[in-house]
Amino acid sequence: MARGRGDGLGGARPEDGDDARRGAAEPASRPARHRLDGGLLAEPRQRGPRARAPGHHGRLRLDRPLRGRGPPAGQAAPPRLRDLPARARRVRARAAALPARDRGPQDDRDAGRAPAPRRPRPRAPGLRRRPHGLRPGDREGRGDVRRPAPLPDRHPLGARQRGGRRRRRPVPRRRHGPRAPPVSRAPARPFLLVVAVSALLVATDLGGRILSNNDEARFAVLAQDVLARGDWLYPRLNGALYLNKPVLLAWLIALVSWPLGQVTQLTAVLPSAAAGLATACVLYALGRELFGPAAGRYAALIAVTTQGLFLHARLPLPDMLMTAFIAGSVWMLWRALRRPEGRAWVGFYGLGALAFWAKGPAGLLPLGVALAWAVAHRRADVWRRLSPGRGLALVAALVAPWWLAGLAADSEAVRQVVVTDHLGWYAPRVPTLASLVAPLQNAVVVLVPWVLFLPPALTLAWRFLRGRGDERDGVLFVLLWAAVVFVLVAFARQQRVRYYLPLIAPVSLLVGWWWSGAVVRLRRPGPVPWRAYAAGGLLLLAATVAVVTFRGRWLRDARLALPASATEALLLVGGLVLLVGALLLGARRGQWGRAFVAAWLGAAVLLAGGYHWKLPRRNGVYDYPRVAREAGPTLARAPVIVTLGLHELPLSFYLGRPVLRAEAEGDLGRTLAREAGAVAILPDAALARLPRGDDLVVVARGRLAFRPVSVVTREPLPGGGSGR
């Protein structure tokens, strides 16, 4: 029976439903198209008047025009394909109907054509390609050898070829084979650049600052006692056993100073400088894991140009050392959360214990960050990844020696330290205006000048918290870290600027992530919250006015920070213009790469230039070494040195001997009367309040801490000295 014109690949099919009511010119319905199983949707063609009906050819049952090697394109498509849209489409074909030389699944457009040339795969920069199919020649083993294409089953050489497939040709071991390809050093260059720049900033005027108060000189004096007496476990502070805080910083200062035989201003600050540099390196590594290489670079560069790290890397205080250990512990926390099968939890708890050894219980802040992360996710597997049982046991084992040594030396002193310093730190207090504004003010002082870019970073972070993904988890982790540090320190009874030093690490990561998104990923950083800037500026101004009103010494100390010359003023104004101009350049023109360079240079100029010019003025005000030089012979013969109204530890550090502290004029008078030849160092105002009957002789006069001071003794000197 002759086939009609409407017969296609499978013959005519009865129309039903919507297809029966469609005209000849209307396309088939969507379900009808889906019944085309294995057919190729092609553009409609017009069949010539004498052309034969299409037939089936080959195993795929495709028409010759569709197979690519039939008559010219004048032959019409099958009737079932005529009414389909003009744009060619593909549908899923049968699994057995895939051609052998196609370039993808269900792609039979090129059936019968020559295969496309193989595209070379891109190589990693700096890596050389090995010979294909062979193992390195310097190792014994079997290598794959490239073979020709397979032959048909009935070919006489087929059996021989198939037999060769069952074994591989051994590659002989060479005595002097080629070396392994060199590893590219490109990823290490940014890290080395960050380390070099950070080290240059940290080394600026390092060791040139005079230790001016008890906090700055305390651990340097402890290191002097360690070197003098050799008692590393129980160092003494002016003759008294020191149990208030662990003495890890004093040990490090003593180790650095041991080759010189004495503690100097430079050796006293070397551990803090190393801790500041280590903090930048940790932020570089943590930023890479959280948000990518660019974020790590920006976070490290931002951290070293914050006022808190720049200043405290030059002070022999334990806060910088504790900040470095906290940053390292939180880094290990993130790795433990992401790689639970590793041993990162050991570093998390171990570095947290070292942070405790730096400054006491405040070093256990990473445990609060882990707790906040677990509460935010509400999943039990978070705690299992951190191995809390073994981890807390490790922390207890590392922290217990300090408590046991203190209890063995003086149990009553340890109890007093725990009750007063540790538990009393969070004792309830009556809120005042100063206590409410102090946390915000201290945080801003530590984060200057990069606090200027914190509002847009927080705005973008708030947007990311609504989404999902690894980047969102990283943003949440950094925000929780910053919130835990700020809340725990803000509720403390004592408020100091240095207590907010651990806040530098999370804020640097957050601002670095914001900059990396704008510079590298070309992501819109969001609108600049100018209203937030205005509100924050007004709040900060009000806080400053309140603190200055209640603490008048801020006006006195501000004289040291103000520029003393036109050159200094121009340089500082230029740095400030670079910072503000960077924000405007990025917000108005979108040139965030240049904006970051300008902002970083402005921050470096503000900090390094301001510190360099402020240092001589400050040293002139707190010139303890000059007092020690002028009264040196008298102080060397004195059996006891006592002071009133001055910091005793800087005097003890520069004199190299203990200096007692008198709480009142009566205590000073009794000490001078009890010890023959005793020497007192006190302000002139305190000297005027002493009884006139005391036969005191002024040995030397000078100025310390904006006040005139005198060195007096009871013993009359034969060749010099004068009565008061």
Residue pairs with C-beta under 8 A, 6 or more apart in sequence:
3 11
3 53
4 12
5 53
5 79
6 12
6 79
7 53
7 79
8 54
8 78
8 79
8 80
8 81
9 39
9 54
9 56
9 61
9 78
9 80
10 80
15 22
17 29
18 29
19 28
19 29
19 32
22 28
22 29
25 83
26 83
27 83
27 84
27 85
28 83
28 84
33 84
36 80
36 81
36 91
37 91
37 94
38 61
38 91
38 93
38 94
38 97
39 80
39 81
39 91
40 62
40 66
40 90
40 91
40 108
41 81
41 84
41 85
41 88
41 89
41 90
41 91
42 65
42 66
42 77
42 81
42 84
42 88
43 77
43 86
43 87
43 88
44 76
44 77
44 81
44 82
44 83
44 84
44 86
45 65
45 73
45 74
45 75
45 76
45 77
46 74
46 76
47 74
47 75
47 76
48 74
48 75
48 76
51 74
51 75
51 76
54 63
54 75
54 76
54 77
54 78
55 63
56 62
56 63
57 63
57 64
57 67
57 70
58 67
59 97
60 67
60 97
60 99
60 108
60 111
61 97
62 108
62 111
63 70
63 75
63 77
63 78
64 70
64 71
64 75
65 71
65 73
65 75
65 77
66 108
67 108
67 111
67 112
68 109
68 110
68 111
68 112
68 113
69 112
76 82
90 106
90 107
91 106
92 106
93 106
93 108
97 108
98 105
98 106
98 108
99 108
99 111
101 110
101 111
101 113
101 115
102 108
102 110
102 111
103 110
103 115
103 116
110 116
123 129
124 184
125 184
125 186
126 182
126 183
126 184
126 185
126 186
127 181
127 184
128 181
128 182
130 136
130 181
132 146
133 143
133 144
133 145
133 146
134 143
134 144
134 145
134 171
135 141
135 142
135 143
135 171
136 177
136 178
136 180
137 171
137 173
137 174
137 177
137 178
138 173
138 174
138 177
138 178
138 179
138 180
139 173
139 177
140 171
140 173
141 170
141 171
142 168
142 169
142 170
142 171
143 168
143 169
143 170
143 171
144 168
145 168
145 169
147 161
147 164
147 165
148 161
150 158
150 161
151 157
151 158
151 161
152 158
187 293
190 293
190 297
191 281
191 284
194 280
194 281
194 284
194 297
194 300
194 301
195 277
195 280
195 281
197 301
197 304
198 276
198 277
198 280
198 281
198 300
198 301
198 304
199 277
201 304
201 305
201 310
201 604
201 607
201 608
202 273
202 276
202 277
202 304
202 310
202 313
203 273
204 608
204 611
204 612
205 314
205 611
205 612
205 615
206 266
206 269
206 273
206 314
207 264
207 265
207 266
207 267
207 268
207 269
207 314
208 265
208 615
208 619
209 265
209 269
209 314
209 315
209 615
209 618
209 619
210 265
210 618
210 619
210 622
210 623
210 624
210 625
210 650
211 217
211 220
211 265
211 268
211 316
211 624
211 649
211 650
211 653
211 654
212 618
212 622
212 624
212 647
212 650
212 705
213 647
213 649
213 650
214 647
214 648
214 649
214 650
215 317
216 315
216 316
216 317
216 650
217 316
217 647
217 649
217 650
217 652
217 653
218 237
218 649
219 247
219 249
219 250
219 253
219 268
219 316
219 317
219 318
220 253
220 263
220 268
220 316
220 653
221 237
221 238
221 649
221 652
221 653
222 235
222 236
222 237
222 242
222 247
222 250
222 253
223 235
223 250
223 251
223 253
223 254
223 257
223 263
223 268
224 262
224 263
224 653
224 656
225 231
225 235
225 236
225 237
226 232
226 235
226 250
226 251
226 254
227 254
227 257
227 258
227 261
227 262
227 263
229 235
229 236
232 251
232 254
233 405
234 241
234 405
234 409
235 242
235 247
235 250
236 242
237 649
238 648
238 649
238 652
238 658
238 659
238 660
238 661
239 658
241 409
241 410
241 413
243 406
243 409
243 410
243 413
243 414
243 417
244 417
244 421
245 318
245 359
245 360
246 356
246 357
246 358
246 359
246 360
246 402
248 318
248 321
248 354
248 357
248 358
249 271
249 272
249 316
249 317
249 318
249 321
249 358
252 271
252 321
253 263
253 267
253 268
253 270
253 271
253 316
254 263
256 267
256 270
256 271
257 263
257 264
257 267
257 268
260 267
263 653
268 316
269 313
269 314
269 315
269 316
271 316
271 321
272 312
272 313
272 314
272 315
272 316
272 317
272 320
272 321
273 313
273 314
275 313
275 320
275 321
275 323
275 324
276 304
276 309
276 310
276 312
276 313
276 320
276 324
277 313
278 324
278 328
279 303
279 309
279 320
279 323
279 324
279 327
279 504
279 505
280 300
280 301
280 303
280 304
280 309
281 300
282 324
282 327
282 328
282 331
282 505
283 296
283 299
283 300
283 303
283 327
283 505
283 508
283 509
283 512
284 296
284 297
284 299
284 300
285 296
285 331
286 296
286 299
286 327
286 330
286 331
286 334
286 509
287 295
287 296
287 297
287 298
287 299
287 300
287 509
287 512
287 513
288 295
288 296
289 296
289 331
289 334
289 335
289 338
290 334
290 474
290 477
290 478
290 509
290 513
291 471
291 474
291 509
291 512
291 513
291 516
292 516
292 520
294 515
294 516
294 519
294 520
295 509
295 512
295 513
295 515
295 516
296 512
297 512
298 511
298 512
298 513
298 515
298 516
298 519
298 596
299 508
299 509
299 511
299 512
299 513
300 508
300 512
301 512
301 600
302 450
302 508
302 511
302 512
302 515
302 600
303 309
303 504
303 505
303 508
304 310
305 449
305 450
305 600
305 603
305 604
305 607
306 446
306 447
306 448
306 449
306 450
306 504
306 508
306 603
307 445
307 446
307 447
307 448
307 449
307 607
308 445
308 446
308 447
308 497
308 498
308 500
308 501
308 503
308 504
309 320
309 323
309 501
309 504
310 607
310 608
310 611
311 611
312 319
312 320
312 323
312 498
312 501
313 320
317 498
318 358
318 359
319 359
319 498
319 499
319 501
320 501
321 358
321 359
322 355
322 358
322 359
322 362
322 363
322 501
322 502
323 501
323 502
323 504
323 505
325 351
325 352
325 354
325 355
325 358
325 363
326 351
326 352
326 355
326 363
326 365
326 366
326 502
326 505
327 502
327 505
328 347
328 351
329 347
329 348
329 349
329 350
329 351
329 352
329 355
329 366
330 348
330 366
330 369
330 481
330 505
331 347
332 344
332 345
332 346
332 347
332 348
332 351
333 344
333 348
333 366
333 369
333 370
333 373
333 386
334 477
335 342
335 344
335 347
336 342
336 344
336 345
336 347
336 348
336 385
336 386
337 373
337 382
337 385
337 386
340 384
340 385
345 385
345 386
345 387
345 390
345 391
346 391
346 394
348 366
348 370
348 386
348 391
349 391
349 392
349 394
349 395
350 394
350 398
351 366
352 363
352 364
352 366
352 367
352 395
353 363
353 394
353 395
353 398
353 399
354 363
354 398
355 362
355 363
355 364
355 365
355 366
356 363
356 364
356 395
356 398
356 399
356 402
357 363
357 398
357 399
357 402
360 421
360 422
361 422
362 499
364 395
365 484
365 485
365 488
365 502
368 484
368 488
369 480
369 481
369 484
370 386
372 480
372 483
372 484
373 382
373 477
373 480
374 382
374 383
376 476
376 480
403 414
406 413
406 414
406 417
407 414
424 493
425 492
425 493
425 494
426 491
426 492
426 493
427 493
429 435
429 493
433 546
433 550
434 546
434 547
434 550
434 551
435 495
437 542
437 543
437 546
437 547
438 495
438 543
438 547
439 486
439 489
439 490
439 495
439 500
440 539
440 540
440 543
441 540
441 543
441 544
441 547
442 495
442 496
442 497
442 499
442 500
443 451
443 486
443 500
443 503
444 451
444 540
445 497
446 497
446 500
446 501
446 503
446 504
447 454
447 503
447 504
447 507
449 576
449 579
449 602
449 603
449 606
449 607
450 507
450 508
450 511
450 603
451 507
452 579
452 580
452 583
453 511
453 514
453 515
453 583
453 599
454 507
454 510
454 511
455 528
455 529
455 532
455 533
455 536
456 514
456 525
456 526
456 527
456 528
456 529
457 510
457 511
457 513
457 514
458 510
459 526
459 527
459 529
459 532
460 514
460 517
460 525
460 526
461 475
461 478
461 479
461 510
461 513
461 514
463 526
464 471
464 472
464 475
465 472
465 475
465 476
465 479
474 513
475 510
475 513
478 506
478 509
478 510
478 513
479 506
479 510
481 505
481 506
482 503
482 506
482 507
482 510
485 500
485 502
485 503
485 506
486 500
486 503
489 499
489 500
489 502
489 503
492 499
514 525
515 592
515 596
517 523
517 525
518 524
518 525
518 586
518 592
519 592
519 593
519 596
525 586
525 592
528 583
528 587
547 554
548 554
548 555
556 706
560 614
560 617
560 618
560 621
561 610
561 614
563 569
563 572
563 613
564 613
564 617
565 613
568 609
568 610
568 613
571 605
571 609
572 605
572 606
572 609
572 610
574 602
574 605
575 601
575 602
575 603
575 604
575 605
575 606
575 609
576 602
576 606
577 602
578 598
578 599
578 601
578 602
578 605
579 598
579 599
579 602
579 603
579 606
581 598
581 602
582 595
582 596
582 598
582 599
582 602
583 595
583 599
585 591
585 594
585 595
585 598
586 592
586 595
621 703
621 704
621 705
621 706
622 650
622 704
622 705
623 702
623 703
623 704
624 650
624 651
624 653
624 654
624 704
625 654
626 702
627 651
627 654
627 681
627 700
627 702
627 704
627 709
627 711
628 635
628 651
628 654
628 655
630 700
630 702
630 711
631 679
631 681
631 699
631 700
631 711
634 679
634 699
634 700
634 711
634 713
634 717
635 641
635 655
635 657
635 679
635 711
637 677
638 677
638 678
638 679
638 713
639 675
639 676
639 677
639 678
640 660
640 671
640 675
640 678
640 679
641 651
641 655
641 657
641 658
641 659
641 660
641 678
641 679
641 680
641 681
642 659
642 660
642 661
642 662
642 668
642 671
642 672
642 678
642 679
642 680
642 681
643 651
643 659
643 660
643 661
643 662
643 680
643 681
643 682
644 661
644 662
644 664
644 665
644 667
644 668
644 680
644 682
644 683
644 686
645 682
645 683
645 685
645 686
646 681
646 682
646 683
646 704
646 705
646 709
648 659
648 660
648 661
649 659
651 659
651 681
652 658
652 659
659 681
660 671
662 668
662 671
662 680
665 686
665 689
665 690
668 680
668 682
668 686
668 690
669 690
669 691
669 694
671 678
671 680
672 678
672 680
672 694
672 696
672 713
672 714
673 714
676 714
676 715
677 713
677 714
677 715
678 713
678 714
679 699
679 711
679 712
679 713
680 696
680 711
680 712
680 713
681 709
681 710
681 711
682 709
682 710
682 712
683 704
683 707
683 708
683 709
683 710
684 707
684 708
684 709
684 710
685 707
687 696
687 710
687 712
687 724
690 696
694 714
695 714
695 716
695 723
696 712
696 713
696 714
696 723
696 724
697 712
697 713
697 714
697 715
697 716
697 717
697 721
697 722
697 723
697 724
698 710
698 711
698 712
698 721
698 722
698 723
698 724
699 710
699 711
699 712
699 713
699 717
699 720
699 721
700 710
700 711
701 708
701 709
701 710
701 711
702 708
702 709
703 709
710 724
712 724
713 721
